[in-house]
Every structure is written in C-alpha cells, then in structure tokens.
C-alpha cells in the first residue's frame, strides 16, 4: 500500500448479500434483488485506501487479487462489527525492524517507558474530555473524577513495574467511566459500566464499534511503517492478539468517546436503533446497532477521521487519520533510538 492510499476513502460494504467486483479499474458493489442486479456503488480503485466488509458480503477473486497487488487491506467483520480477520499483502516486511521490536520487548526499561507513556496519555485525555463538560455543568462528580485522574496520572509517572502501570490504567478507566453518563445531554441513554464482549447496551455497543474501527485504522498505519502488530509493550502477549495496536489505541480512545457523546447529544442515533440479541436460553448475547444506525456511525466516523487536530510531535494541524500515521512512524523511529516518542495529548 502506498503512503497516500491510507488517506483516501475507506470503502464500507454492509448490505447483506452484496458483491464487490472490479470493472475497468473501478470497484463496483452490486446486489441481486429478485433476479435483478442493482448497483449500490461505483468508485475508482485509486480512490480507495482500505475496504471493510460486514457479514455476508462477497468479493470476487479478481477484486481480491487487485487488493493484494495494490496493498489495499480488506478487513472482515461480522454483520454487527465484531472483528474476524484481515486480508493483506505480506511482501513488505522489514525483518530488521521486527527483530529489533522483539528484542526491545524483552528489555526491562523500554517496555515500562512505553507503557507509562501510553497510559499517561490515556489518563490525560480522559481528564480533558471530562473537563470540557465540567466547564458547562460544574458537576461535583465530574470534578472529583478529574482530580482522581490527575492523581493516578502522577502515580503512573513513578510506576516501577508494568503491572503497576496496568493497575493505574484500570483505576483510571474506572474513574472515567464511572461518570461517563454525566456527559449525556439527550434523554434515553444510560450507562453504568464499560462492558466489552459482548456489549450489553447501546452506549457500550457504540463504544465497542468505534474502538473496533479505530483499531483497524491504527493496525493499517502500523503495517505501513513495517511494525509488527502482535508485539506489544503495555499489553501482554496473547495468541491472535495485536498487542502493539492495543498499546497504541490507548491514547486515542477518547476520540471515539467524543464521537459517541456527539451522536447521543445531537440526537443522530436514538436508543430505539439497537437490537438486543439473545441466546436460545434467553441470556443476553449482545447489543448491536441497526443497519441504519451503523450507516450514520460510519459516516460520522469517517468525518471524524478527516477532521483536523494538532499532532504533538510536529505541532502541525493534520487530520486524525494522518495523526495516526505520524504516531506510528514516530514509534518506529523510537524503537530504533532515533527519536523520542511523544504521545498524543488532547488540548
């Protein structure tokens, strides 16, 4: 994939039963309705940076071959947005950088330094998110949570073990999500705690969906800079877990949180636009966005990725997607000892 490709459009295919094909250097998405082929989308291939396929949507071998040859990653999700896998070219591996990444992950000081930076940024950005709403509401609960986050951030700076850093990250998340509902201005939504797998209510469903989209964007940026996604420093290694991406997403999570708050407070998505799936025995299986709500979410997420922010390492005003790229590139240089890593801090 070229450097420019990742800053082009993400092609989302979610109409169940639709087919992605290639024709005259264009991606075409079609759907067969009662024997009649309906064209849903026609876009030039050079305008597409990555493709996200939801559920039972298909892709022709010719389209897949084009994606592999042109380094356009294809991300496979369930109909509800749960991550399955990625299909991408693997002919651009940087063995020397990956070997260095493995070696540095076994050191004592370097992983701890990385972990402190990622968690400190997450705590800082969580505090900034709460402050923006505290200035309007002057809620005592928000004020107390902000102070707690400040204290935990100070402790994180002095943490001497990875387990201690992880503990502070958990404490900060508990303080932050403990007052998250206070940020809602629209009625109808409630939030008690962060529940991940599966999400059991509309707010958790939106958070999980947004984090999944952000995760895949960071994954693509890490691959662009030849980083190994599965060798992390804050998160422990687990089979089939891209630990480095889990590390790097921490400093950007509140970007998704802000998106979710905006969707709620601007009445862009209502509580009725979610489905609560259940197991055969009646137990809750998960809460998921409706097709219509998912389209709104995807539209707003892409708008967010093209919105400007200040990149901390350069001071430049760049889009959020470009900021993700710059952070991945900066981390690659940090691994090699060529540049200090400056986490993303919101203002």
TORKOL-4160 file (C-alpha; in steps of 0.2 Angstrom, whole numbers, padded with zeros to 4 digits, m for minus):
347
<pt num="1" X="0000" Y="0000" Z="0000"/>
<pt num="2" X="0007" Y="0017" Z="m0004"/>
<pt num="3" X="0008" Y="0031" Z="0009"/>
<pt num="4" X="m0006" Y="0041" Z="0001"/>
<pt num="5" X="m0018" Y="0026" Z="0000"/>
<pt num="6" X="m0022" Y="0026" Z="0018"/>
<pt num="7" X="m0028" Y="0044" Z="0017"/>
<pt num="8" X="m0041" Y="0040" Z="0004"/>
<pt num="9" X="m0058" Y="0033" Z="0007"/>
<pt num="10" X="m0062" Y="0018" Z="0017"/>
<pt num="11" X="m0075" Y="0008" Z="0007"/>
<pt num="12" X="m0088" Y="0000" Z="0019"/>
<pt num="13" X="m0098" Y="m0014" Z="0012"/>
<pt num="14" X="m0113" Y="m0019" Z="0024"/>
<pt num="15" X="m0128" Y="m0023" Z="0013"/>
<pt num="16" X="m0130" Y="m0041" Z="0016"/>
<pt num="17" X="m0128" Y="m0052" Z="0001"/>
<pt num="18" X="m0120" Y="m0038" Z="m0009"/>
<pt num="19" X="m0105" Y="m0042" Z="m0021"/>
<pt num="20" X="m0089" Y="m0032" Z="m0023"/>
<pt num="21" X="m0081" Y="m0034" Z="m0040"/>
<pt num="22" X="m0069" Y="m0024" Z="m0051"/>
<pt num="23" X="m0073" Y="m0017" Z="m0068"/>
<pt num="24" X="m0062" Y="m0005" Z="m0078"/>
<pt num="25" X="m0051" Y="0000" Z="m0063"/>
<pt num="26" X="m0067" Y="0003" Z="m0053"/>
<pt num="27" X="m0074" Y="m0006" Z="m0038"/>
<pt num="28" X="m0092" Y="m0010" Z="m0041"/>
<pt num="29" X="m0104" Y="m0016" Z="m0027"/>
<pt num="30" X="m0120" Y="m0024" Z="m0033"/>
<pt num="31" X="m0134" Y="m0033" Z="m0025"/>
<pt num="32" X="m0146" Y="m0046" Z="m0033"/>
<pt num="33" X="m0164" Y="m0042" Z="m0029"/>
<pt num="34" X="m0176" Y="m0055" Z="m0036"/>
<pt num="35" X="m0166" Y="m0059" Z="m0051"/>
<pt num="36" X="m0162" Y="m0040" Z="m0055"/>
<pt num="37" X="m0144" Y="m0034" Z="m0052"/>
<pt num="38" X="m0144" Y="m0017" Z="m0043"/>
<pt num="39" X="m0129" Y="m0006" Z="m0042"/>
<pt num="40" X="m0125" Y="0001" Z="m0025"/>
<pt num="41" X="m0109" Y="0009" Z="m0028"/>
<pt num="42" X="m0096" Y="0013" Z="m0042"/>
<pt num="43" X="m0079" Y="0021" Z="m0037"/>
<pt num="44" X="m0062" Y="0022" Z="m0045"/>
<pt num="45" X="m0050" Y="0010" Z="m0036"/>
<pt num="46" X="m0037" Y="0023" Z="m0034"/>
<pt num="47" X="m0048" Y="0032" Z="m0023"/>
<pt num="48" X="m0050" Y="0018" Z="m0010"/>
<pt num="49" X="m0037" Y="0015" Z="0004"/>
<pt num="50" X="m0045" Y="0001" Z="0013"/>
<pt num="51" X="m0060" Y="m0010" Z="0012"/>
<pt num="52" X="m0071" Y="m0015" Z="0027"/>
<pt num="53" X="m0084" Y="m0029" Z="0024"/>
<pt num="54" X="m0098" Y="m0033" Z="0036"/>
<pt num="55" X="m0106" Y="m0050" Z="0037"/>
<pt num="56" X="m0112" Y="m0060" Z="0022"/>
<pt num="57" X="m0105" Y="m0049" Z="0009"/>
<pt num="58" X="m0094" Y="m0056" Z="m0005"/>
<pt num="59" X="m0079" Y="m0051" Z="m0015"/>
<pt num="60" X="m0074" Y="m0058" Z="m0032"/>
<pt num="61" X="m0057" Y="m0067" Z="m0034"/>
<pt num="62" X="m0052" Y="m0053" Z="m0047"/>
<pt num="63" X="m0056" Y="m0039" Z="m0034"/>
<pt num="64" X="m0046" Y="m0048" Z="m0021"/>
<pt num="65" X="m0031" Y="m0050" Z="m0032"/>
<pt num="66" X="m0032" Y="m0032" Z="m0036"/>
<pt num="67" X="m0032" Y="m0028" Z="m0017"/>
<pt num="68" X="m0017" Y="m0039" Z="m0014"/>
<pt num="69" X="m0007" Y="m0032" Z="m0028"/>
<pt num="70" X="m0010" Y="m0014" Z="m0024"/>
<pt num="71" X="m0009" Y="m0017" Z="m0005"/>
<pt num="72" X="m0027" Y="m0012" Z="m0001"/>
<pt num="73" X="m0031" Y="m0021" Z="0015"/>
<pt num="74" X="m0048" Y="m0030" Z="0017"/>
<pt num="75" X="m0055" Y="m0031" Z="0034"/>
<pt num="76" X="m0068" Y="m0044" Z="0038"/>
<pt num="77" X="m0081" Y="m0040" Z="0052"/>
<pt num="78" X="m0097" Y="m0049" Z="0057"/>
<pt num="79" X="m0113" Y="m0041" Z="0052"/>
<pt num="80" X="m0113" Y="m0032" Z="0069"/>
<pt num="81" X="m0095" Y="m0026" Z="0068"/>
<pt num="82" X="m0085" Y="m0039" Z="0078"/>
<pt num="83" X="m0068" Y="m0041" Z="0071"/>
<pt num="84" X="m0064" Y="m0058" Z="0061"/>
<pt num="85" X="m0048" Y="m0055" Z="0051"/>
<pt num="86" X="m0038" Y="m0045" Z="0039"/>
<pt num="87" X="m0033" Y="m0050" Z="0021"/>
<pt num="88" X="m0017" Y="m0040" Z="0015"/>
<pt num="89" X="m0001" Y="m0042" Z="0006"/>
<pt num="90" X="0014" Y="m0048" Z="0016"/>
<pt num="91" X="0028" Y="m0044" Z="0004"/>
<pt num="92" X="0034" Y="m0028" Z="0013"/>
<pt num="93" X="0040" Y="m0035" Z="0030"/>
<pt num="94" X="0055" Y="m0026" Z="0037"/>
<pt num="95" X="0064" Y="m0040" Z="0046"/>
<pt num="96" X="0077" Y="m0029" Z="0054"/>
<pt num="97" X="0064" Y="m0018" Z="0062"/>
<pt num="98" X="0053" Y="m0033" Z="0068"/>
<pt num="99" X="0069" Y="m0041" Z="0076"/>
<pt num="100" X="0073" Y="m0025" Z="0085"/>
<pt num="101" X="0054" Y="m0024" Z="0091"/>
<pt num="102" X="0055" Y="m0042" Z="0098"/>
<pt num="103" X="0072" Y="m0038" Z="0106"/>
<pt num="104" X="0066" Y="m0022" Z="0114"/>
<pt num="105" X="0050" Y="m0030" Z="0121"/>
<pt num="106" X="0061" Y="m0042" Z="0131"/>
<pt num="107" X="0071" Y="m0027" Z="0139"/>
<pt num="108" X="0066" Y="m0021" Z="0157"/>
<pt num="109" X="0067" Y="m0002" Z="0155"/>
<pt num="110" X="0060" Y="0001" Z="0137"/>
<pt num="111" X="0043" Y="m0008" Z="0139"/>
<pt num="112" X="0040" Y="0001" Z="0156"/>
<pt num="113" X="0044" Y="0018" Z="0147"/>
<pt num="114" X="0032" Y="0014" Z="0133"/>
<pt num="115" X="0018" Y="0008" Z="0145"/>
<pt num="116" X="0020" Y="0024" Z="0156"/>
<pt num="117" X="0018" Y="0035" Z="0140"/>
<pt num="118" X="0003" Y="0026" Z="0133"/>
<pt num="119" X="m0006" Y="0026" Z="0150"/>
<pt num="120" X="m0002" Y="0043" Z="0155"/>
<pt num="121" X="m0008" Y="0050" Z="0138"/>
<pt num="122" X="m0025" Y="0040" Z="0140"/>
<pt num="123" X="m0027" Y="0047" Z="0158"/>
<pt num="124" X="m0023" Y="0065" Z="0152"/>
<pt num="125" X="m0035" Y="0064" Z="0138"/>
<pt num="126" X="m0049" Y="0056" Z="0149"/>
<pt num="127" X="m0047" Y="0071" Z="0160"/>
<pt num="128" X="m0048" Y="0083" Z="0146"/>
<pt num="129" X="m0064" Y="0075" Z="0140"/>
<pt num="130" X="m0072" Y="0077" Z="0157"/>
<pt num="131" X="m0065" Y="0095" Z="0159"/>
<pt num="132" X="m0074" Y="0101" Z="0143"/>
<pt num="133" X="m0091" Y="0095" Z="0151"/>
<pt num="134" X="m0087" Y="0101" Z="0168"/>
<pt num="135" X="m0085" Y="0118" Z="0162"/>
<pt num="136" X="m0103" Y="0118" Z="0157"/>
<pt num="137" X="m0111" Y="0108" Z="0171"/>
<pt num="138" X="m0100" Y="0111" Z="0186"/>
<pt num="139" X="m0104" Y="0093" Z="0192"/>
<pt num="140" X="m0096" Y="0089" Z="0208"/>
<pt num="141" X="m0095" Y="0070" Z="0202"/>
<pt num="142" X="m0085" Y="0076" Z="0186"/>
<pt num="143" X="m0074" Y="0087" Z="0197"/>
<pt num="144" X="m0070" Y="0073" Z="0208"/>
<pt num="145" X="m0066" Y="0061" Z="0194"/>
<pt num="146" X="m0055" Y="0074" Z="0186"/>
<pt num="147" X="m0045" Y="0076" Z="0202"/>
<pt num="148" X="m0044" Y="0057" Z="0203"/>
<pt num="149" X="m0037" Y="0055" Z="0186"/>
<pt num="150" X="m0024" Y="0069" Z="0189"/>
<pt num="151" X="m0018" Y="0059" Z="0205"/>
<pt num="152" X="m0017" Y="0042" Z="0195"/>
<pt num="153" X="m0008" Y="0051" Z="0181"/>
<pt num="154" X="0005" Y="0057" Z="0194"/>
<pt num="155" X="0007" Y="0039" Z="0201"/>
<pt num="156" X="0009" Y="0032" Z="0183"/>
<pt num="157" X="0024" Y="0043" Z="0181"/>
<pt num="158" X="0033" Y="0035" Z="0196"/>
<pt num="159" X="0027" Y="0017" Z="0192"/>
<pt num="160" X="0041" Y="0004" Z="0193"/>
<pt num="161" X="0033" Y="m0011" Z="0185"/>
<pt num="162" X="0022" Y="m0015" Z="0171"/>
<pt num="163" X="0009" Y="m0022" Z="0182"/>
<pt num="164" X="0008" Y="m0006" Z="0192"/>
<pt num="165" X="0006" Y="0004" Z="0176"/>
<pt num="166" X="m0008" Y="m0008" Z="0171"/>
<pt num="167" X="m0016" Y="m0006" Z="0188"/>
<pt num="168" X="m0016" Y="0013" Z="0186"/>
<pt num="169" X="m0024" Y="0011" Z="0169"/>
<pt num="170" X="m0038" Y="0001" Z="0176"/>
<pt num="171" X="m0041" Y="0013" Z="0190"/>
<pt num="172" X="m0041" Y="0027" Z="0178"/>
<pt num="173" X="m0054" Y="0019" Z="0167"/>
<pt num="174" X="m0065" Y="0015" Z="0182"/>
<pt num="175" X="m0065" Y="0033" Z="0187"/>
<pt num="176" X="m0068" Y="0040" Z="0170"/>
<pt num="177" X="m0082" Y="0028" Z="0165"/>
<pt num="178" X="m0090" Y="0030" Z="0182"/>
<pt num="179" X="m0095" Y="0047" Z="0177"/>
<pt num="180" X="m0097" Y="0044" Z="0159"/>
<pt num="181" X="m0116" Y="0045" Z="0159"/>
<pt num="182" X="m0114" Y="0063" Z="0166"/>
<pt num="183" X="m0109" Y="0068" Z="0148"/>
<pt num="184" X="m0125" Y="0064" Z="0141"/>
<pt num="185" X="m0137" Y="0079" Z="0137"/>
<pt num="186" X="m0150" Y="0069" Z="0127"/>
<pt num="187" X="m0163" Y="0058" Z="0136"/>
<pt num="188" X="m0165" Y="0039" Z="0134"/>
<pt num="189" X="m0147" Y="0033" Z="0135"/>
<pt num="190" X="m0140" Y="0026" Z="0151"/>
<pt num="191" X="m0123" Y="0019" Z="0156"/>
<pt num="192" X="m0117" Y="0010" Z="0171"/>
<pt num="193" X="m0100" Y="0002" Z="0167"/>
<pt num="194" X="m0089" Y="m0002" Z="0152"/>
<pt num="195" X="m0094" Y="m0019" Z="0146"/>
<pt num="196" X="m0084" Y="m0025" Z="0131"/>
<pt num="197" X="m0088" Y="m0043" Z="0125"/>
<pt num="198" X="m0101" Y="m0043" Z="0121"/>
<pt num="199" X="m0108" Y="m0025" Z="0124"/>
<pt num="200" X="m0125" Y="m0026" Z="0133"/>
<pt num="201" X="m0132" Y="m0009" Z="0130"/>
<pt num="202" X="m0132" Y="0005" Z="0116"/>
<pt num="203" X="m0118" Y="0015" Z="0123"/>
<pt num="204" X="m0107" Y="0001" Z="0125"/>
<pt num="205" X="m0112" Y="m0005" Z="0108"/>
<pt num="206" X="m0106" Y="0011" Z="0100"/>
<pt num="207" X="m0090" Y="0012" Z="0110"/>
<pt num="208" X="m0085" Y="m0005" Z="0105"/>
<pt num="209" X="m0090" Y="m0002" Z="0087"/>
<pt num="210" X="m0080" Y="0014" Z="0087"/>
<pt num="211" X="m0065" Y="0007" Z="0095"/>
<pt num="212" X="m0065" Y="m0008" Z="0083"/>
<pt num="213" X="m0065" Y="0005" Z="0068"/>
<pt num="214" X="m0051" Y="0015" Z="0076"/>
<pt num="215" X="m0041" Y="m0001" Z="0080"/>
<pt num="216" X="m0041" Y="m0006" Z="0062"/>
<pt num="217" X="m0035" Y="0011" Z="0056"/>
<pt num="218" X="m0021" Y="0010" Z="0068"/>
<pt num="219" X="m0017" Y="m0008" Z="0063"/>
<pt num="220" X="m0015" Y="m0001" Z="0045"/>
<pt num="221" X="m0004" Y="0013" Z="0050"/>
<pt num="222" X="0007" Y="0001" Z="0060"/>
<pt num="223" X="0009" Y="m0011" Z="0045"/>
<pt num="224" X="0013" Y="0004" Z="0034"/>
<pt num="225" X="0028" Y="0008" Z="0044"/>
<pt num="226" X="0033" Y="m0011" Z="0045"/>
<pt num="227" X="0029" Y="m0013" Z="0063"/>
<pt num="228" X="0024" Y="m0030" Z="0070"/>
<pt num="229" X="0006" Y="m0028" Z="0076"/>
<pt num="230" X="0007" Y="m0043" Z="0088"/>
<pt num="231" X="0022" Y="m0037" Z="0098"/>
<pt num="232" X="0017" Y="m0025" Z="0111"/>
<pt num="233" X="0024" Y="m0017" Z="0127"/>
<pt num="234" X="0010" Y="m0012" Z="0138"/>
<pt num="235" X="m0002" Y="m0026" Z="0134"/>
<pt num="236" X="0003" Y="m0044" Z="0137"/>
<pt num="237" X="0006" Y="m0056" Z="0123"/>
<pt num="238" X="m0009" Y="m0067" Z="0119"/>
<pt num="239" X="m0012" Y="m0078" Z="0104"/>
<pt num="240" X="m0020" Y="m0069" Z="0089"/>
<pt num="241" X="m0020" Y="m0053" Z="0099"/>
<pt num="242" X="m0012" Y="m0037" Z="0091"/>
<pt num="243" X="m0004" Y="m0031" Z="0107"/>
<pt num="244" X="0005" Y="m0016" Z="0099"/>
<pt num="245" X="m0011" Y="m0010" Z="0092"/>
<pt num="246" X="m0019" Y="m0012" Z="0109"/>
<pt num="247" X="m0005" Y="m0001" Z="0116"/>
<pt num="248" X="m0006" Y="0012" Z="0103"/>
<pt num="249" X="m0025" Y="0014" Z="0103"/>
<pt num="250" X="m0025" Y="0019" Z="0122"/>
<pt num="251" X="m0020" Y="0037" Z="0118"/>
<pt num="252" X="m0034" Y="0039" Z="0105"/>
<pt num="253" X="m0049" Y="0031" Z="0114"/>
<pt num="254" X="m0057" Y="0047" Z="0119"/>
<pt num="255" X="m0058" Y="0052" Z="0101"/>
<pt num="256" X="m0071" Y="0039" Z="0099"/>
<pt num="257" X="m0078" Y="0043" Z="0116"/>
<pt num="258" X="m0081" Y="0061" Z="0110"/>
<pt num="259" X="m0089" Y="0054" Z="0094"/>
<pt num="260" X="m0101" Y="0043" Z="0104"/>
<pt num="261" X="m0106" Y="0058" Z="0115"/>
<pt num="262" X="m0109" Y="0069" Z="0100"/>
<pt num="263" X="m0120" Y="0056" Z="0092"/>
<pt num="264" X="m0130" Y="0055" Z="0108"/>
<pt num="265" X="m0131" Y="0073" Z="0112"/>
<pt num="266" X="m0135" Y="0078" Z="0094"/>
<pt num="267" X="m0149" Y="0065" Z="0093"/>
<pt num="268" X="m0141" Y="0057" Z="0077"/>
<pt num="269" X="m0144" Y="0040" Z="0084"/>
<pt num="270" X="m0159" Y="0035" Z="0096"/>
<pt num="271" X="m0160" Y="0021" Z="0109"/>
<pt num="272" X="m0173" Y="0013" Z="0098"/>
<pt num="273" X="m0160" Y="0009" Z="0084"/>
<pt num="274" X="m0152" Y="m0005" Z="0093"/>
<pt num="275" X="m0155" Y="m0024" Z="0093"/>
<pt num="276" X="m0153" Y="m0035" Z="0109"/>
<pt num="277" X="m0148" Y="m0052" Z="0103"/>
<pt num="278" X="m0151" Y="m0067" Z="0114"/>
<pt num="279" X="m0145" Y="m0085" Z="0116"/>
<pt num="280" X="m0158" Y="m0099" Z="0115"/>
<pt num="281" X="m0159" Y="m0100" Z="0134"/>
<pt num="282" X="m0164" Y="m0081" Z="0134"/>
<pt num="283" X="m0147" Y="m0074" Z="0140"/>
<pt num="284" X="m0141" Y="m0058" Z="0133"/>
<pt num="285" X="m0130" Y="m0061" Z="0118"/>
<pt num="286" X="m0126" Y="m0043" Z="0114"/>
<pt num="287" X="m0132" Y="m0026" Z="0109"/>
<pt num="288" X="m0129" Y="m0020" Z="0092"/>
<pt num="289" X="m0133" Y="m0005" Z="0080"/>
<pt num="290" X="m0146" Y="m0007" Z="0067"/>
<pt num="291" X="m0141" Y="m0006" Z="0049"/>
<pt num="292" X="m0147" Y="0012" Z="0048"/>
<pt num="293" X="m0138" Y="0017" Z="0064"/>
<pt num="294" X="m0122" Y="0009" Z="0058"/>
<pt num="295" X="m0123" Y="0019" Z="0042"/>
<pt num="296" X="m0124" Y="0035" Z="0052"/>
<pt num="297" X="m0110" Y="0030" Z="0064"/>
<pt num="298" X="m0099" Y="0025" Z="0049"/>
<pt num="299" X="m0102" Y="0042" Z="0041"/>
<pt num="300" X="m0098" Y="0052" Z="0057"/>
<pt num="301" X="m0083" Y="0041" Z="0060"/>
<pt num="302" X="m0076" Y="0045" Z="0043"/>
<pt num="303" X="m0080" Y="0063" Z="0045"/>
<pt num="304" X="m0070" Y="0062" Z="0061"/>
<pt num="305" X="m0055" Y="0054" Z="0053"/>
<pt num="306" X="m0054" Y="0069" Z="0041"/>
<pt num="307" X="m0056" Y="0082" Z="0055"/>
<pt num="308" X="m0040" Y="0092" Z="0060"/>
<pt num="309" X="m0031" Y="0090" Z="0076"/>
<pt num="310" X="m0013" Y="0096" Z="0082"/>
<pt num="311" X="0000" Y="0082" Z="0081"/>
<pt num="312" X="0011" Y="0083" Z="0097"/>
<pt num="313" X="0027" Y="0078" Z="0089"/>
<pt num="314" X="0027" Y="0091" Z="0075"/>
<pt num="315" X="0014" Y="0104" Z="0080"/>
<pt num="316" X="0006" Y="0103" Z="0063"/>
<pt num="317" X="m0013" Y="0103" Z="0060"/>
<pt num="318" X="m0017" Y="0087" Z="0052"/>
<pt num="319" X="m0032" Y="0075" Z="0050"/>
<pt num="320" X="m0034" Y="0062" Z="0063"/>
<pt num="321" X="m0030" Y="0049" Z="0051"/>
<pt num="322" X="m0014" Y="0057" Z="0047"/>
<pt num="323" X="m0010" Y="0059" Z="0065"/>
<pt num="324" X="m0012" Y="0040" Z="0067"/>
<pt num="325" X="0000" Y="0038" Z="0053"/>
<pt num="326" X="0013" Y="0051" Z="0061"/>
<pt num="327" X="0012" Y="0042" Z="0078"/>
<pt num="328" X="0015" Y="0025" Z="0070"/>
<pt num="329" X="0030" Y="0032" Z="0061"/>
<pt num="330" X="0037" Y="0041" Z="0076"/>
<pt num="331" X="0035" Y="0025" Z="0086"/>
<pt num="332" X="0046" Y="0016" Z="0073"/>
<pt num="333" X="0059" Y="0029" Z="0075"/>
<pt num="334" X="0058" Y="0027" Z="0094"/>
<pt num="335" X="0061" Y="0009" Z="0093"/>
<pt num="336" X="0077" Y="0012" Z="0083"/>
<pt num="337" X="0083" Y="0025" Z="0096"/>
<pt num="338" X="0082" Y="0039" Z="0083"/>
<pt num="339" X="0068" Y="0049" Z="0090"/>
<pt num="340" X="0058" Y="0052" Z="0107"/>
<pt num="341" X="0040" Y="0046" Z="0106"/>
<pt num="342" X="0028" Y="0060" Z="0111"/>
<pt num="343" X="0011" Y="0053" Z="0115"/>
<pt num="344" X="m0005" Y="0061" Z="0108"/>
<pt num="345" X="m0011" Y="0073" Z="0121"/>
<pt num="346" X="m0028" Y="0082" Z="0118"/>
<pt num="347" X="m0029" Y="0101" Z="0122"/>
